[in-house]
Amino acid sequence: MTSKTACVIGANRGIGLGFVEQLLEQGYQVIATCRHPAKAKALNKLMNKSVLLEIYPLEVTDDKALEAFAKQLDGRAIDRLIINAGTAGKIGVRHGNPIKRNNLQQVFNVNAISAIKIADRLIDLVSASNEKLLIAISSIMGSISDNTSGGSYAYRASKTALNAMIYSFALDVRGEGIHTLLFYPGWVKTDMGGPNALIDVATSVSGMLNMMENAREYATGSFLDYAGAKMDW
Ligand code: NDP
């Protein structure tokens, strides 16, 4: 086993899968989670080519599944914990359209509540590593000051809540030497970003990984884009 281990939460497709690919190329042992390992074609293909990849099941909203996952990792160290899983929820909700309570709850549950639960449950493994990096994938949509177009109440607020919680968590764990960054990955061509997005997965992921190399140049809890620009809260 190599001395560097990364854990990517929500790695079945899109940006999460891109993290797995590039981290493997960099020689990291990669712990990748997805909801249905047996159906995770791209991840299984990578695992057939690389002994460095491990795949675990994790529905992020399932606390029992999180507990089982964490128990399997007992005694391990995670240099980079990358919390990436996210959902846009129902698209097109704005003033005049029905605001559904269950959509708000589900999007908050995945994007915000699950992220802080995962960070809290796995942070001791990050603490046991050399790099000690906690990374959460946020969005420009979580920035209140950048919001000029309205709409997307659930997604926007869930990412604002993610920022608030992870920032606070970053302060709580900095004494253990843990360094935390929140990233806006850019507008990325994925199922979520759509085909008109501005950049591809490889560009976004390599930008964020480059910044992780120099993570401690930024204050812990910083909210940054994939190219290093500071994001407004
Ligand atoms: P995708 O929709 O392509 O992928 C989302 C990933 O999250 C999938 O692997 C999905 O798993 C996983 N996921 C969603 N819900 C759950 C859940 N309940 N439990 C476990 N895994 C779950 O999105 P992207 O790759 O584009 O997005 C990745 C992150 O980047 C998200 O946090 C997103 O908010 C953020 N982001 C993306 C932008 C973009 O332009 N693409 C812009 C700004 C932020 P499954 O395959 O099983 O559904």
Residues whose N, C-alpha, C, O or C-beta is under 5 A from the ligand:
A	BS01	NDP	G10 A11 N12 R13 G14 I15 G16 R35 L58 E59 V60 T61 N84 A85 G86 T87 V110 I137 S138 S139 P185 G186 W187 V188 T190 D191 M192 G193
